[in-house]
Structures are given as C-alpha cells and as structure tokens.
C-alpha cells in the first residue's frame, strides 16, 4: 500500500515511534548520537566526559523521551570480547539500572571507531582534530547500523540489557 502525500511513515507494529540514542563508550570520552522520531537518520549530539556520561545520557534520554539506548559493544573480528567490551557492558548496565523504563541494547560495533577515523580523514578533517568528534561519529555509525537493521527486520536489534534489581538490605546484611 502506498503512502499518500502528507501522511506520516508507518512504523512496523513491533517498533513504536520514538527517538533512539546511540552511545560509543571509550575510556576517556563517550560519543552520543540520536535518531529522529521515525528512527530513520542518526545525527551526532555531543562528546561526553566518561565520568559523567551515564548521568548525561540518561538526562538526554529523558529530555528527548527516548525509549531505547543503543550502546556499542566492541568485539574483536573473531567475535571475542575483551576489556573494552566489558567496559561497554558495565556502562550499559549502569544505564539500565539508572532508568528501568528505558530499553538498553548492546550493538555489535566491530571496527566502528576505525571507520569513524577513516570517514573524518576522507572528509578532510586533520587527524589531530579527530579526537574532538570521533566518538560522536562512532556513535552515529552504531545507531545508524541499529536503525537500518530495525527497518529491515521490523524488530529491535542487539542484546537487551536487563536492569539489575538489587534486593533490599536486611538487618542480617548489616551484621
């Protein structure tokens, strides 16, 4: 069925309309990107300091009424996970725990940062200035990949990070 002029694009039934966020986690900086309401295009938002990034990402999600945050999971080419992947997993768990109403997903992002550097280089940006924006570009690439997969499969992509529930402490715990 074709779409008439002025009609809004139809989202697949399993994917509600709404902003999604993309995150590239680094040791020092975290790149943040966002999508439009229809999940078509990813655009850069900002580069965050790692130590305040969880709070800032959650604030941005609340401000934009985002329901999904896609966090890049850096795996090696053979699919194994190292220290960087564990840091991304920890970051994703912190996001999920910080706002259980927001769905957090880990997205395989092999070579995203390398691709971001190549894209910046080919656009004419000097290598020494890459550091300022490479994390944002990587976040855009992570999010755009997830959006493209969502559109082609009509389902969320990536590994869902469930919020961890900490049981309430009891008197015995304090003895």
KEMARVO-447006 format. One record per residue (C-alpha): residue in three letters; y, z, x. Coordinates in steps of 0.5 Angstrom, whole numbers, plus 500, padded with zeros to 3 digits. Example, Ala and Ser with C-alpha at 12.3 -4.5 7.8 and 13.67 -1.06 7.14 Angstrom:
ALA491516525SER498514527
***
This chain:
UNK500500500UNK507498503UNK513503504UNK519501500UNK526501503UNK529508503UNK522511502UNK520516507UNK514515511UNK508518508UNK504524513UNK497524512UNK495530508UNK492534513UNK498534517UNK504537514UNK511534515UNK515538521UNK518539528UNK513540533UNK514543540UNK511540547UNK511545553UNK510544560UNK508550564UNK510551571UNK510557576UNK518557576UNK520552570UNK518551563UNK519544560UNK521544553UNK521538548UNK521537541UNK519532535UNK523529529UNK520532522UNK515526522UNK512527528UNK514520531UNK518521537UNK518526542UNK525528546UNK527533551UNK530539549UNK531543556UNK528546562UNK527554562UNK526559567UNK519561567UNK520569566UNK524568559UNK520562557UNK516565552UNK521568548UNK526562548UNK520557546UNK519562540UNK526562538UNK527555539UNK521554534UNK524559529UNK530555529UNK527549528UNK522551523UNK517548528UNK509550525UNK506547532UNK507548539UNK503543544UNK502546551UNK500542556UNK493544560UNK493541567UNK486540568UNK483536575UNK481529574UNK473531573UNK475536567UNK475543571UNK480548570UNK484551576UNK489556577UNK495552573UNK490551567UNK489559567UNK497560567UNK498555562UNK492558557UNK496565559UNK502562556UNK499559550UNK496566548UNK503569549UNK506564545UNK500565539UNK501573540UNK509572539UNK508569533UNK502568529UNK505564524UNK506558529UNK500554531UNK499553538UNK495548541UNK493546548UNK493539550UNK490536556UNK495533561UNK492530567UNK497527571UNK503528566UNK507531572UNK506526577UNK507521571UNK514524570UNK516524577UNK514516577UNK518515571UNK524518574UNK523515580UNK523508577UNK529509572UNK533510579UNK534518579UNK534520586UNK528524588UNK532531590UNK534531582UNK528530579UNK527538579UNK532539574UNK529535569UNK522533571UNK519539567UNK522536561UNK520529562UNK513532563UNK514536556UNK516530552UNK510526555UNK505532553UNK508532546UNK508524545UNK501524547UNK499529542UNK503526536UNK500519538UNK493522537UNK495526531UNK498519528UNK491515530UNK486521527UNK490524522UNK489531525UNK491536529UNK489535537UNK488539542UNK485546543UNK487551538UNK489558541UNK488563536UNK493569536UNK489575539UNK489581535UNK490588539UNK487594535UNK491600533UNK490605538UNK487611536UNK487619539UNK481617543UNK484612546UNK490617549UNK485622552
***
